[in-house]
Amino acid sequence: MIDVKLVTQAMGELDEDRVMAALAEFVASKPAEEEVLSVVNACQQGMAVVGDLFEQGEYFVGDLIYAGELMTRAVDIIKPVLQGASSSKVGKIVLGTVQGDIHDIGKNIFKSLVEAASFEVYDLGTDTSPERFVDKAREVKADIVGMSGVLNLATTAMKETVDKLAAAGLRDDIKVIIGGNPVNSEVCKYVGADAFSTNAAQGVKICQGWVK
């Protein structure tokens, strides 16, 4: 079994060689889905370390960009293991970064993981208006709407989207999950979402629980 603490440490130190070698060996061991999600969680904890070091002035913007690229490569290595678990689609997710926000690293990581977990994902990209969320959710008969945001103003856009889903008569049939830096239990309640997560692996588990 892979040492998740070492994965977190290597990710936090931006040690690409150690991260890639550990993940390659892990994937070769044909791990179970639960183990895979725990490793993704370890990688994300490493990303949190990077964020802390950036705030302390030890890392710079270039390091943050590199960390995002490293996390994306890590997910790409892990993704085929999850995809091998099931070939049938389990649910439909409409996903996007909310209006006024163009950050997409977290959204893209979540997208990769839920696709690997056999969800059909409709990615609306960044700066997504509430109306686009509603229109797409209605069009594809979505089971879940996922909204991401990094800026504090994102919480207002999230609430507006949930309100418009309700006004369109869709809210009762759709679960809403939100994620991003400003998200917590209070924000979740304010927005009117069903759940929140700042951890992509945890977010996958929440979505899986809704469609079982």
C-alpha positions as CSV (number, residue, x, y, z in Angstrom):
1,M,0.0,0.0,0.0
2,I,1.2,3.5,-0.9
3,D,2.3,5.8,1.9
4,V,-0.2,8.6,1.6
5,K,1.9,10.8,3.9
6,L,4.8,10.6,1.6
7,V,2.6,11.5,-1.3
8,T,1.4,14.6,0.5
9,Q,4.9,15.5,1.4
10,A,6.2,15.1,-2.2
11,M,3.3,17.0,-3.6
12,G,3.9,19.8,-1.1
13,E,7.6,19.9,-2.0
14,L,6.7,19.9,-5.7
15,D,8.9,16.9,-6.2
16,E,7.5,15.6,-9.5
17,D,9.8,12.6,-9.8
18,R,8.7,11.3,-6.4
19,V,5.0,11.9,-7.0
20,M,5.0,10.3,-10.4
21,A,7.1,7.3,-9.3
22,A,4.8,6.6,-6.2
23,L,1.6,6.9,-8.3
24,A,2.9,4.7,-11.1
25,E,3.8,2.0,-8.6
26,F,0.4,2.4,-6.8
27,V,-1.6,2.1,-10.1
28,A,0.4,-1.0,-11.0
29,S,-0.8,-2.6,-7.8
30,K,-4.4,-2.5,-9.1
31,P,-5.9,-0.7,-6.0
32,A,-9.5,-0.6,-5.0
33,E,-11.6,2.5,-5.6
34,E,-11.5,3.5,-1.9
35,E,-7.7,3.4,-2.0
36,V,-7.5,5.5,-5.1
37,L,-9.7,8.2,-3.6
38,S,-7.5,8.3,-0.5
39,V,-4.5,8.9,-2.7
40,V,-6.2,11.7,-4.5
41,N,-7.0,13.1,-1.1
42,A,-3.3,12.9,-0.2
43,C,-2.4,14.8,-3.3
44,Q,-4.9,17.5,-2.5
45,Q,-3.5,17.8,1.0
46,G,-0.1,18.4,-0.6
47,M,-1.8,21.1,-2.7
48,A,-3.0,22.7,0.6
49,V,0.7,22.7,1.8
50,V,1.6,24.5,-1.4
51,G,-1.0,27.1,-0.7
52,D,0.2,27.6,2.8
53,L,3.8,28.1,1.7
54,F,2.6,30.6,-0.9
55,E,0.9,32.6,1.8
56,Q,4.0,32.5,3.9
57,G,6.0,33.9,1.0
58,E,8.1,30.7,0.4
59,Y,6.4,29.9,-2.9
60,F,5.5,32.2,-5.7
61,V,2.8,32.4,-8.4
62,G,4.9,30.2,-10.7
63,D,5.0,27.5,-8.0
64,L,1.2,27.6,-7.7
65,I,0.8,27.1,-11.5
66,Y,3.3,24.3,-11.4
67,A,1.5,22.7,-8.5
68,G,-1.8,22.8,-10.5
69,E,-0.1,21.1,-13.5
70,L,1.4,18.5,-11.2
71,M,-2.0,17.7,-9.7
72,T,-3.6,17.4,-13.1
73,R,-0.9,14.9,-14.2
74,A,-1.4,13.0,-11.0
75,V,-5.1,12.7,-11.6
76,D,-4.4,11.6,-15.2
77,I,-2.3,8.7,-13.9
78,I,-5.0,7.6,-11.4
79,K,-8.1,8.2,-13.6
80,P,-7.8,4.9,-15.6
81,V,-8.0,2.9,-12.4
82,L,-11.3,4.4,-11.5
83,Q,-12.6,4.1,-15.0
84,G,-11.9,0.4,-15.0
85,A,-14.3,-0.1,-12.1
86,S,-17.5,0.5,-14.2
87,S,-18.4,1.2,-17.8
88,S,-22.1,2.2,-17.3
89,K,-23.0,5.8,-16.5
90,V,-24.4,6.3,-13.1
91,G,-25.7,9.9,-13.3
92,K,-25.5,13.3,-15.1
93,I,-23.6,16.3,-13.6
94,V,-23.8,19.8,-15.0
95,L,-20.6,21.5,-13.8
96,G,-19.1,24.9,-14.1
97,T,-17.2,27.8,-12.4
98,V,-19.7,30.4,-11.5
99,Q,-20.3,33.8,-13.0
100,G,-17.5,36.3,-12.4
101,D,-14.9,33.7,-11.7
102,I,-12.5,32.2,-14.2
103,H,-10.5,29.8,-12.0
104,D,-10.8,26.2,-13.1
105,I,-8.1,24.0,-11.7
106,G,-10.3,22.6,-8.9
107,K,-13.2,22.2,-11.3
108,N,-11.1,20.3,-13.8
109,I,-9.8,18.0,-11.2
110,F,-13.3,17.2,-9.9
111,K,-14.5,16.7,-13.4
112,S,-11.7,14.2,-14.1
113,L,-12.6,12.2,-11.0
114,V,-16.4,12.1,-11.4
115,E,-16.0,11.1,-15.1
116,A,-13.7,8.3,-13.9
117,A,-16.4,7.3,-11.4
118,S,-18.8,6.8,-14.4
119,F,-20.7,10.1,-14.3
120,E,-21.7,11.8,-17.5
121,V,-20.3,15.4,-17.1
122,Y,-21.4,18.5,-19.0
123,D,-18.7,21.1,-18.3
124,L,-19.9,24.6,-18.9
125,G,-16.4,26.1,-18.3
126,T,-15.8,29.3,-16.4
127,D,-17.7,32.5,-15.8
128,T,-21.0,30.5,-16.1
129,S,-24.2,32.5,-15.7
130,P,-27.1,31.1,-13.6
131,E,-29.2,30.9,-16.7
132,R,-26.7,28.6,-18.4
133,F,-26.7,26.3,-15.5
134,V,-30.5,26.2,-15.5
135,D,-30.8,25.7,-19.3
136,K,-28.3,22.9,-19.4
137,A,-29.7,21.1,-16.3
138,R,-33.1,21.2,-17.9
139,E,-31.8,20.1,-21.3
140,V,-29.9,17.0,-20.1
141,K,-32.2,16.2,-17.2
142,A,-29.3,16.5,-14.8
143,D,-29.1,14.7,-11.5
144,I,-26.5,17.0,-10.0
145,V,-25.3,20.6,-10.5
146,G,-21.8,21.2,-9.4
147,M,-20.6,24.8,-8.9
148,S,-17.0,25.9,-8.3
149,G,-15.6,29.3,-7.3
150,V,-12.4,30.7,-5.8
151,L,-13.3,34.3,-5.3
152,N,-15.5,35.4,-2.5
153,L,-18.0,36.9,-4.9
154,A,-18.6,33.4,-6.2
155,T,-20.9,32.6,-3.3
156,T,-23.4,35.2,-4.5
157,A,-23.4,33.7,-8.0
158,M,-23.9,30.3,-6.4
159,K,-27.0,31.4,-4.5
160,E,-28.4,33.1,-7.6
161,T,-28.0,29.9,-9.5
162,V,-29.8,27.8,-6.9
163,D,-32.6,30.4,-6.7
164,K,-33.0,30.2,-10.5
165,L,-33.1,26.4,-10.4
166,A,-35.9,26.7,-7.9
167,A,-37.7,29.3,-10.0
168,A,-37.5,27.0,-13.0
169,G,-39.1,24.2,-11.0
170,L,-36.0,22.0,-11.2
171,R,-34.6,22.3,-7.7
172,D,-36.5,19.4,-6.1
173,D,-35.2,17.0,-8.6
174,I,-31.5,18.1,-8.6
175,K,-28.8,17.8,-6.0
176,V,-26.4,20.8,-5.7
177,I,-22.8,20.6,-4.6
178,I,-20.5,23.6,-4.3
179,G,-16.7,23.8,-4.0
180,G,-13.8,26.2,-3.8
181,N,-11.8,28.3,-1.4
182,P,-14.7,30.4,0.1
183,V,-17.0,27.4,0.7
184,N,-17.9,26.1,4.1
185,S,-21.0,25.0,6.0
186,E,-22.3,28.5,6.5
187,V,-21.8,29.3,2.8
188,C,-23.5,26.1,1.9
189,K,-26.5,27.0,4.0
190,Y,-26.6,30.6,2.6
191,V,-26.4,29.3,-1.0
192,G,-29.0,26.7,-0.5
193,A,-26.8,23.8,-1.7
194,D,-27.2,20.2,-0.6
195,A,-23.5,19.7,0.1
196,F,-20.1,21.4,-0.2
197,S,-16.6,20.1,-0.5
198,T,-13.1,21.6,-0.8
199,N,-11.8,18.1,-1.6
200,A,-12.5,16.6,-5.0
201,A,-12.2,13.0,-3.7
202,Q,-14.8,13.7,-1.0
203,G,-17.0,15.4,-3.5
204,V,-17.0,12.2,-5.6
205,K,-18.1,10.2,-2.7
206,I,-21.0,12.7,-2.0
207,C,-22.2,12.4,-5.6
208,Q,-21.9,8.7,-5.6
209,G,-24.1,8.6,-2.5
210,W,-26.8,10.6,-4.2
211,V,-27.2,8.3,-7.1
212,K,-27.0,4.9,-5.4
